[in-house]
């Protein structure tokens, strides 16, 4: 670690090695993932084609078995034999003769007409009475005499050819698929139902064919109860609760898709899954991911080996290159040390015309820009201080700049003015937003000029209300007089505004004098505000004053009575204050404030 801290050559070589290794690993990883994704998509596409073929083969096989049952039901010999058996009394010699005749007819019609290889795919062929669904003949004699009244293949088979999708056998719980069709007499009269169970192992054999799945691939069928329909796993007890995986569960929900997931045994596979609703089966095609993605693994490993060999060769070259870079960099470093000491007149020597020389030139340009930036920062600081003075009083702004965090002061005697624009709200409802803001800005700008000229402190504006104080943050003896002059001047401003814009606005002003607390609140948007009963009373003077009038309290009247004319309102009920003696300021007795 000490060598890296003291030697630029060692650091550059080490950094290059680190970056190169990261790049090589990243490229190998990206290549691997892209190749793996491509390989996966190719495998999925192949599985989908294979699954389409297997599904077609399954559907064709089932259709063939259904066709066999339909054609058997249309054979007159078979229908006559079935009718004769039903007409005989069970247990009589005639019944036995009719029974063997039906068996012979069924054998001849099945095996001679349709071929042994096709007929043997039906595990049982049986006939049911139209009433009660009693099995009156079956190739599985043990089933004869049973009633299948509630089985779907009996109920639907009375009406039309019906394929009952895979269901658990009521006796053995084994997966079963049954096809049925109406059995009519030669005269067209319904005499019962002809049904047969289809050998599911044939479906499993179709699916188990390796075509398109590779050496590690497998395809299998799952019924609605998560059980294998497979020649080698039919009724497998190894999964008493059924088999589950992302593909199996999705297929049983009726979804069709493909992807990378863990199979029922927890092995990562690339698989394709789909649901065959007419058969009640899910068709799953999968191959081990480790085998399917083997080419991607090999490509990634090869890139890593080649990349690390290239890194070793390039590291030697980069070490030699750093030797030629050190000298001009040291020169720039020496210049930097002098500039850090405060000498911005220094320039780095340009010792070469290559990139290191360009570095020195750019360094010199940077120093020049730094000097210009420092000048700009000084100007910007001056503008920022000016903006701060527009928000806060100068003494308060200075205290904030010196780091004082909590600013709160008490003033024993100040005068506060509240003014509200009467009729502005109804007028603004008839104007656009820009017109409303423009008119209000024009009025308040004039108020601001008056406040600045008389040395008052504007506290804030709230909507169309204006608040200003005198005697804060710097106390003054004439606080009441300058506020009175401000109020009279504000009345003149409104009169000029109405004349200019042909409006009928008026002011309602309230003034009070007394002690207050003042301070700065907020951290991001500072505001200098005042609090106290004197403030609340001044607000009440405005809100419960007269339109176009300047209402003052007796506290303010005592300061102004010698120099101004008033109308005595007497005792007035003030909300939250009770009855108070108030006055209306009418004007000056003489020009006492210039």
N, C-alpha and C positions, 0 to 999 in steps of 0.2 A: 504493500500500500504506500510505503514511503517513496519508493521509486516512481510510482504513478504521480505522486504529488510534486515531485521535484523535477521530473523529466517530461518535457513536452513530447519528445519522440515516443517515449513509452506510452504516454496517454493517448496520443493520436493512433498509435498502432493498436493499443488495447480497445479504444473506442471503435476503430474500424473493424476489428475482430468481432466485437460484440454486435455491432450493427449488421455486419455481414452474416453472422450466424443467425441473427433474428430474421434477416431477409430470406436466407436460405430456408430456414424452418417455415417461415410464413409462406413462401412460394411452394414448398413441398406440401404444406397443409392445404393451401388453396387448390393446388393441382389435384391432390388426393380427393378433396371434397367434391371438386368439379367432376373428376373421373368417376368417383363413387356415385355421385348423383346421376351422371349419364348412364353408368352401368346399371344402376337401380331402375332408371326409367326404361332402359332396354329390356331388363328382366321382366318388369311389370308388363310392358307391351307384349312380350312373348307369352307371359302367363295369361294375359287377357285373350290372346288369340287361341291359346291352348284350351282355356276355360270355355270359350265360345264353341270350340269343336266338341269338347266333352259334353257340354250342355246339349248341343245338337244331337249327339249320339244317344244321350239319355232320353231326350224327348222322342227320338225316332223309335228307340226300343219300346218305350211305354206305349207309343201310338200303335206299334205292331201288335203288342199284346192286347191292347184294347180292340184292335181290328179283328183279332182271332176270336175274342169273346162275342163280338157283334156277328161275325159270320157263322159262328157255331149256333147262335140263337136263331139264325135264319134258316137252319137246316130242317126240312120237314120231318125227316126220320127222327131227329132228336126231339123235336117238338111233339111228334106223335107218341114217342116212347115216354116222354115226361108226362103227357096227358093221360096215357094209359096207366102209368104207375099211380098217379093221383086218384084215378077212378077206382082202384082196387082197395080192398080192406086189408090193413096191415096184419101180417101173420098168416094170411091165407096162401095156398099154393099159387093162386093166380097173382098175388102180390109178389111172391118170390120170383115167379117167371117174368113178370113185368120189370122187376128190379134188375135182374140180370140182363134183360133185353136192353134196358136203358144204359147199363154199364158197357155192354158190347157196342151199342150205337155210339156212345160218347168216345170210346176207345178208337173205334174205326174212323169216326169223323175227325177226331183230334190228330191222331198219329199218322193216319193215311192221307188225310186231306191237306194237312198243314206242315207235315214234316216233324220228325222227332226232335231236331235241334231247337225248333221254335216252341213246340208244345211243352217241352220240359221246363221252360222258363216260368210256367205257372205252377206254383207249389201246391195249390189245391183248387179244384173246380167243384162248385156245389150249386144246388138249386134250392130256392126257398119258395114256400107257398105265398100266394098273394095276400092271404089273411094270416096275421100273426107272425109271419116271417120264419116259419119253422123250416129247418133244413131237412128236406125230405130225400135228398140224395147228395152224396159227397164222395170225392175221391179219397177223403179221409173219413172212413166210416165212423170213427169215434165222435165226429161232429154231428152226425145225423140225430135228429130229434131235438136239437137245441133250437132255441128261439132267438132270432136276431131282430126283434121288432123295433128296437131303438137304434140300431146301427144305421149310419148315414147311407152306406152303400145299399141297404135294403130300401130305405125311405125314398131315396132319389132314384134307385134302380127300377122302381115301379113306373116311373115317368119317362126316363130317358137313359141313355148310356152315361154312366157316371164313374169318374175316377176319384176315389177317396184318397187324398194325399196321406203321407206317412203318419201313422198313429200307433199308439201302444196297443198290442193285442190284449183284449180283456182278460184272457186266461194266463198268458205267459209274459205279458208286458213287453214282448219283443216288438221291435219296429216292424210295421206291416203296411203294405199298400194294396188296396183292393180295387178291382174294376168290376162294374156290374151293368146289366142291361135288361130291359123288359123281356120276358119269355112269353111269346104269344103262341096260341094254337094256329094251325094252318088256316083257320078261318079268321084269324086276326083277333081272337079273344085273349085277354090277359089271363095267363094261368100261373104266373109266378115271376121270379127273378133268377137270372143266371149270373153267377158271380165267380170270381177267381182271385186268389192272392198272387201277386207278381213276385217272383224271386228277386229280393233286393240285393242278393250277392252279385247278380249280374250287373246292377248299377255300380256296385263297388268295383267290379272288375273293369268296367269301362273307365272309371275314374282313375284307377290305379295304374293304368298304362303309362309308361314313362315318357311317352311322346311329348317333346317340347319342354320337359322339366329338368333335364340334366341328371347327373348321377346323384346329386344330393336333394333333388326335388321330390316332392310327394303331393298328391292330391287326394282329398277325401271328402266324404259327405257327412253332414251333421244334421240330425233331425231337430224338431222344435224343442225337444227336451235335452238338448246338448249331448246327445249320444252319437257315437260313431255308427255310420252305415258303411262298414268296411269289411271286406272278406276276411281279413286277419284280425280284426278287432271288433267284430259284430258282437254286441253284448259284453264288451270288455268290462271286467269288474275292477280294473285298475283306477277307474274314475267314477266312484259311486255317486258323486254329485254332478257328474257330467264334466265335459271339457269346456274350458273357457280361454279366450284370448281376445285381443282387440278385434281381429278379423272375424272370429266366430261370433262374438257378441254383436258386432255391427251387422253382420249378415243376417242374424236372427231377428234383428230389428227391421229387416227389410231393406237394408242399405246395400249399395254396390260400390266397391272401391278397391284400393290397393295401397301398399306402403310398406315401411320398415317397422316391425314390431316383434315382440316376443310371442312365440307360439304357445300352444297348450302345455308344452313341457318346459317352458321358460327359456327356450333357445331363440336367439335373434334370427329372424327370417325376413326375407322379402316375399310378400304374399299378395295374392289377389283373392277377393272374396265377393260372393254374390248370393242372393236369395232367389230360389225358384219357387214362387208362391203356389203354382198349380200342383207341385209335387210335395210341398211342405218340407223342402230340403235346402240346406246351405251347401254350396260348392266352394271348397277352399283349395287353392293351389299355392304351394310355398316351396322355397328353397333356402338353405342355410345362407345367411348373410355373409358369413366368413368365406364361403365358396364363391358365391355370386360376385362378391366385391374383391376377390383375390387379385384380378388384374390391376385394380386401383391401388391396392396395397403394394404391389410390386413396383408400380410406377412411382409412388411416393418414396419408397425406400431408395430407388435408383437416383431420384433427384437429390435426396439427402447426401448420398455418397459423392456424387459428382459435385454438388455444391460445396461440400466441406473441402474437397480437393482444390477447388478453385479459390476458396478462402485462404488456404495455406499458401498458395502461390502469390496471391495478391497481397497478403500481409507482408511478405518480404519486400515487395515493391513499394508499398506505402511507407515502410520504415526508411528506405533509401530516399524517398521523396521528402520526408520530413526534415532530413538533414539540410536540404537546400532552403527550407522555409524558415528555419530557426533564426538566421542572422537578421533579415529584415524585420521579423517579428520582435526581436529583442530591441531593435532600434525604435520601433513604435512603442514598445513597453517603456523605454526610458523617457520618451517624450510624454507618455501618459502620466508617468510619475511626476514630472515637472508641472504638467497642467493640473494634476490633483492638488499640488501645493498652492495653486491659485494663479499661476502664470498662464493665462489664456493666449499669450502672444507666441507661444511655442508652436513649431511645425515639425512634423515627422519627416526625416530625410527619405527621399525616393531613391532606393538603391538598385532597383531593377525595373525593367519594362514589362514584367509579367504580372501575374495576379497579385503577388506581394507588393509590387510597386503600385498597382491599382489600389490595394488596401491602404497604403500610406497616403495616396492622394485622397481617397474617400475619407480617411481619418482626418486629414486637414480640412476637408469640406465640412465634416461633422463638427469640428471645433468652431469653425466660422458660424455654422448654423446654431451651435450652442450659445455663442455670444448673442446672436440675434434673438434666440428664444428667451434668454435671460432678460433682454431688454423688453421683449413683448410681455413677459411675465410681470415685469414691473408696471407696465402700463395696464395690464389686466387687473393687477392688484389694486391699482388706483381706481379703476372703474368699479370693481367689486365693493370697495369701501364706499364709493359714491352711492351704489345701489343699496348698501346696508343702511346708509344715512336716510335714504328715502323710506325705509321701513321702520327704523328705530330712531329715537332721538340721539343726537351726537354723544352726549355723556353716557347713555346706556350702551350704545354701540362700542364705545371705547372700553367700557367695563367688560363687555363680552369678549372682545379681542384679547384682553389681558387674562382671560381664562376664568373669570367669575361665572360660576354655573347657576347659582340662584340669585336673582336680582329682585328684591322686594323692598320698597321704601314707604314710609308713612309721611303724609303731608297734612299739616294741621289746618291749612286754609287754602282751598282752591275753588275755582268756579267752573262748573260744567254746563255745557249747552247741548241739548238734544233738539234736532230739527227733523221734521217729517214733511214730505211733499204731499199735500192734500190734492186729491183728484188725479194723481199720477197713475194709479192702478187702473181705474176705468179708462183713462186715456190710452194706456199701453195696450189694452185689449183690442184697440182698433188699429194698432201699428204692427209692422213686422218686427222681428227680433232685433235686426240691425238698427232699425229706427229707434226702438226703445233704448237700446244701449247707447246709441249716439247722443240722444237728447239728455239722458241721465249723466253721461260723461261730460257733456258741455256744462251742465249746471254744477256738478261737483268739482270740475276743474276750476271754475270761477271761485267756488268756496275755498278750494285749496290755496288759490292765490291770495285771497283775503287772509286766511290763516297764517300763511308764510309771511305776509307783509306785517302782520301785527305780532308775530313771534308767538303764536299759539301752537299747541300740540294737538294735531288731528289724531284722534284715537282710532276711529274705524268708521266704516259705512256698512249698514245692514239694509240691503234692498234699496229703498228710496229714503232711508233715514241716514242722518249725518250726525256725528258726535265729535265734539272738540272740547278741549280743556285749557285753562290758563292757570299758571302757578306750578306746573309740573313739566318736566322733571326738575326745573330750576324755579324755586319760589320767587314770586314777585308781588309787590304791594298792590299794584293796580289790576289784579286778576279779574275783579268784577267789572271794572270799567272797560277793559279791552274786550271782554266777552259781550258786554252790552253793545259796544261799537260793532263787533262782529255780527251780532244779531240784526242790527239796523241795516248794515251793509248787505246782509243776505236777503233782506226784504227788497232792497233796491235791485239786486241781481235777478230775483224772480220777476220783478216788474219789467225789467229790460227784456228778459227771456220771453215773457208773454207778449210784449209789444213786437218783438222780432219774429216770433213764430205764430202769432195770432192764437195763443193758448190762454187758458184760464186757470193755470196752476196757482196755488198759494202755499204758504208755509205755515206750519204750526210749530212754534218754538217754545221750549221750556228751559229755564235756567235755575240753578240752585248753587249755593256756596256752602262749603263745610269741609271737614276732614275726609281724606280718602287714603287708600292703600294702592300703590302702583307697582307694577312689576312686569317681567317678561315671562310668557308662558309658551310652551312648545319647544321642539327640538329641530324639526326640519323647516317649518314655516313659522318663524318667530312672530309674535304679536305683543305689542306693549299695550297693556290694558289697565283699567282702574276699577276698584271695587269699594263698596261702602254704602252706608245709608244715604249719604249725600248724593251718590250717583243714582240710586233708586228713586230718590225724591225728584231729582232733575228729570228723570224719565217720566215720572208721573205728571210733572208740570207740563211736559209736551203732550202726552197721550190724553190728558184731561183738560187741555188748554182750548183756546179758541182758534178757529180757522182765520188765518191772516194775522194772528196776535202773538205777542211775546209775553208769556206768563212767567213770573218770577216769584220766588218765595220771599218771606219776610227777612230771611238771613241775607239774601242778595240785596233786597230793598234798602237795608241799613247802609250798605256800601254806596248805593247809587242815588239816594233820595235828594242829595244836594245838587246834582248836575243833570237830572233827567226828569221828564214829565211822566206821570203815571195815572192810571185809572185804578181806583181801589175796588177790587172785587169782593172784599170782605171775607167772611168765613166760607170756604168752599169745601165740600166733602171730597176727599181724595182717597181713592181706593188703597186700602192697606195702611193708610196713615191717619184716618179720621178727618176731622175738620181742620183746615189750615187757612191762615190769612195769606191771600195771594194778591198780586198786583199785575196789571198789564202795562208793559213799557210802551209808551207812546212816541217818545223822541227825546232829543237833546234840548236842554235849556240854553246851552251855548256850546260852541265847538271846543270841548275840553281835550279831545284826543285828535291829533292830526294824523 
